[in-house]
Amino acid sequence: MKSLFVMSLDPDLLKAFVAVADHRSFTRAAVALNRTQSAVSMQVKRLEERLQAELFHRTKANVDLSAAGEGLLGYARRILSLNEEAMGRVREHKMEGRVRLGVMDDYGTLLVPPLLASFVANYPLIHIEMETGLTSSMTDRLGEAYDLVIAMHPQGGGDGELLRREQAMWAASPEHRVEELDPLPVALYPQGCLFRSWAMQALDAAKRPWRLAFVSHSLAAVEAIAVQGLAVTVVKAGTFPPRLRRLSDRDGMPLLPRADIRLHRAANLSRAASLLADHLVAELAQPT
């Protein structure tokens, strides 16, 4: 039985070939590769023997590609590019590091965990520490306590990288009507929350009597209060809880503004943090 012979193209031989093709000179190619001219000549010769084809027409004045060399050059560049890409991917897969991420409670509960799972699957040695809460104070500690912060800002305001825009929405229990509640019980987040100030300002501007019935950092707790019909609350359209119903002006509720969701990066990020930042941007960014 005949043995199966599979010819391979050694990347080192291809590098020598591409260098000579680019410089049209064995001498200049050797300088570019930091090798001797004889070593480069030997590598090109070995490649020609393996391919059983002459790759260059050599004269005293010029080194020109042959027809076979011209046909090989494009493939050689692609092989070398893929080789570099594969090696870089493997190196990054082994990358180690720690990334401190701050994020809003709803995003940290609903949107970000699946993205972290897919990231860690590719970079298992990178450890992520995530904290949820009011991101208005987190951005002030960027670099000190956090490497990355996903924060909410008024539309058109704030720095950082815009990921998406979110409409603030009133929400209430499906079983309870709110039109005739006087004063309107409201469940909100602590001071410093953008939605808290927007809700208060909108109700005051509409001259709608209201009272603060519940305050919590926890999205789950605020949602639970609203589900029981004890208060209305404000949530993002993109993370609207399925157990609640949306309220509008038809329910006697004033319109709320839109918010920008932005990614903030600390200065001098580690490679691990930069990889996570790029991953979050790729997964969360939406056309505005």
N, C-alpha and C positions, 0 to 999 in steps of 0.2 A: 504494500500500500504506500502510495506517495504521501510524504509529509506535506502539510499545508504551510507555506511560507508567506508570512504577512510582512510586507515591507513597511517600515516606519520611517518617518522623517524626523530626525533628531533636531530639536530646537536650536542647539548650539551650531549645527551645520547650517541651518536656515538663517541664523543671525549673521554668520559670516557671508553667506550668499547675498542677503539683502544689503549688507553694508557695502559690499563690492559693487552691487547694482546701483546703489544710491550715489556712491562716490566716484564710480567709474575708474577705480584705481585700487589695486591691492595694497599699495603703500598707505594711502589715505584711510582705507578701511581698517587696516591694522592699527593705525593711530587712534581711530575712533573707538575701536574695541579694546584698546590697551593690550594688544597682542603683537607678536612678531609677524612680519610679513610671511615668513615661511609657514607659520602656524595657520594663518588665514588661507594661504594657498593650499595647504594640506586638507583643511576642512572642506574647501570648495571641491577639491579633487575627490574626496571621499563621497561627497554628495552626488557628484557626477557619476561615480562608479555605481552608487546605489540606484540611481535613476537610469543608468545606462544611456546618458545623454550629455552632450556638451552644452554647458549653460552660458559660456562666454566665448566671443571671438577675441583672441588676444593678439595684439600687435605691439611693436615697440612704443607706439605713440598712444594707442587707445585700448580700452577694455570695454567692449560693447556686448550687450545681451544678444544671445542667439534666439532663434524662434522658440526653442524649448525653454530658455531662460525667461523670455517675455511671458510665456504661458504659465510658468511656475511662480512668478513674482507676486501676483495678486493672492494666490493661495498661501504663499509663505507669509505674507503680511497678516492674513487672517488667522493662520495657525498660531503665529507668535502673539497676536492680540488676544486670542482665546486662551492661550497658555498663561499669559499675564493675568487675565481676568480670573481664571480658575485658581491660580496661586493666591491672588489677593483675597478671593472669597474664602479659601481655606484658612488663611492667616487671620482674617477677621472673625471667622467662626470660633477661633481659639482665643479671641480677645477677652481679657479680663477687665473688670472695673466695677465701680459703684456709681449709680446715678440717682440723684435726689429729685423727685418730681412732685410739684405742688399742683393741685387741680381742684376745680369746683366739685362739690359733693355729688351733683347729679351726673356729671361727666365721669367722675371717679367711680361711680356706682354702676352706670349703664354703658357708657361708650368706651372708656379707656381699657378696662380689664381684658377684653378680647384682643385688643391691639398689643397689650403687653405680652399676652400669651403667645401670639404669633412672633413677636420680636424675640422673646426668650427661646423659642424653638430654634431660631437661627443663631442666637448668641447666648448659649446656655451658661457661660461663665460671667456674664454681665449681670450684676445684682441691682435691682431697682427698689428703691424705697419711696413709696407714694404716700403723700399726706393730703387729705381732703379738708376743705374748709373755705373760709373767706379769702379769696385770692387777692383782694385789694391790699392786704397787709403782706402777703407773700412776695409780691413783686419788689417791695422795699428791702427784702432780705435775699434777693437774688445774688448768688455767688457766695453768700455767707451760710445760708441754710438750705438753699435750693439751687440746683443746676438748671432746671427747666420749670417754668410755671405756665400753665394754661389758665388764662385769666379772662374775665369779662369786663368790657368797657362800653361806655356810650357809643353809639354808632358814629364812626368818623373820628373817635378820640382814642388816645393811648398809643403807645409805641408797640414794638413787637411785630410779629408776623401774622397777618390776618389769615385765619383759618376758615371762618364762616360767619354768617350773620344769623342771629336768632331773634325771633319775635317773642316779646314777653306776652304771656297770655294769662288771663284770669281763669281759675279752675275751681270747680265745686263738685259736690256729690251729685250723681245723676238723679237721686230721689228727692232732692231738696231744691225748692225755688228760693231765689234770693231777692227777687224784685221788691218785696214788701218788708224785708228785714230792716229794722230801724232801732238802733244803729246797726250797721253791717259788721258782723264779727269777722275779723281778718287774722289769718295765721301767716306769720312772716318769719324772716331770718333776723339775726341780731344786727345791731347798728354796724354800719360799714358795708352792708349788702346793697348793691345797686337796685335790686328789685324792691327792697324795703322802701327806699327813698322814693322810687318811682310810684309805687302803689299809694303811699301817703300823699304825695303831691297831686296825683291824678284824682284821688277821691276828694281832696280839699278843693281842687280847681272845679270839680263837678258839683261841689256843695252837697256831697253825699255823706251823711253822718256815718261814722264808723268807730269801731273800738278794736284795740289790739287784744285778741282773745288768746293767742298762743305764740310763743317765740321759741325757736330751736335752731341749732346748727344743722340738724339732721333732716335731709330730704324725706326720708322714710317716715319720720315722726310728723312732719308737717302734712305730708300726704295722708297719713292715717287720720289726723284730726279732720281734714277736709272730707275724707270718705265718710266719716261718721256724721257729716252734716253740721259740725260744730263751728265751721268757719270756711271762708273762701281763701284762696291763696294765689300766688303768682308763680308760674313755671315757664320754662322755655318750650317753644313749639316743638323743637327737635327732640326733647326728652319728655314730652307730655305723658303723664301717667295714664295708663289705659283704664284705671278704675274711676277716673274723674271725667267730667264733661267740660267742654270749653264754654266760656261765657263771653258775651259780646255786648254791644250797645242795646241789643234787643232785650237783654237781661238787666238793663239799667247800669251797666258797667262802663266806665270811661276807657278810651283807647290808651294802650301803653306803648312806649317806644320800642325800638329795636336795639339790639346789643351786638357789639363786635366781640367775637371770641378770638383771642390772639395768643400766640406762643411766644414766650419770653425766654431768651437764652442768656445765661451768665457769660461774662467775658472769659476768654481763654478756656473754652470748654474742652474736656477730655475727648478723645476719639470715641469712647463708649457713649458719652452723653450726646455727641454730635450724631452718632448713628441712630440713637433713639429719637432725637429731635427730627431728623429727616424722615424716619418711619412714621412718626405722628403726623407730620405735615402731609405725607403722601396719603395717609388713610383718612385724615379728618378734613383736609382742605376741600372746600366746595366753591363753585362759581358764585360770585356775589351779584 
